[in-house]
Amino acid sequence: MQITQYVWDVVDSNSWLITENNHGLLIDAVDNPELFETIQSLESLTIILTHCHFDHICGLNRIRKIRPDAKVIATELCSEYIGNKYRNMSSSADAFLAFYQQGKKRDTHINPFVCSTANICFEKELSLEWQGRQMLLYAVHGHSADGLVLNVNGKQLFSGDTLLETPTVTRLPGGNTRRFWREDIPLIISMKTETVFPGHGNKRNTAEMLQNAVDLGNNV
């Protein structure tokens, strides 16, 4: 199994592409030309969306044009929200980027956009097998009401924006600080995975990421 990181450099958002036997499992769908080229030669492609925010789905429409056979998996709320420019925050993306970039790349403009619904949706949990590997998806609600995390074989955790090197933002529309600390973090601890592949930044040891989250939370 190979895991490759692709980044949308406007806000450093990640897509993680898992490949095995020329089949692909893509976690989040960023705008990245190398990613678009890579997926063309795959025998099959499945896409998992960690949440609806524009920086994690900005390449989804392009990917679906390149690979109309691709299946998209998301929570029920995420499937709904990606079709709403206000829910996916693309309607306010320019204002967000002006703040995020703090003066850099101010010429970047994001046109509001929507995406079609997912092929497979779930509310709380979903278990599936991919290339002989167990995939467990769990709904999370701290960063956004529609989020999910993916546990691969009990070892790799794809956390989206739920677990990052920086403090998890829970104040965006749909976020919930209480649920983040009372539900999301205990859930991740219970998984006992080894490595986190986050929505922003590079992969890190799970225990270190969790301790970092607690330390950052205590200092907020």
Secondary structure, DSSP 4 states (H G I P E B T S, - for coil): -EEEEEEETTTTEEEEEEEETTEEEEES----HHHHHHHTT-SEEEEE-S---HHHHTTHHHHHHH-TT-EEEEEHHHHHHTT-TTTTSGGGHHHHHHHHHTTTTTT--------PPPSEEESSEEEEEETTEEEEEEEE-SS-TTEEEEEETTTEEEEETSS-SSPPP--STT--HHHIIIIIHHHHHHH--SEEEESBS--EEHHHHHHHHHHHHHH-
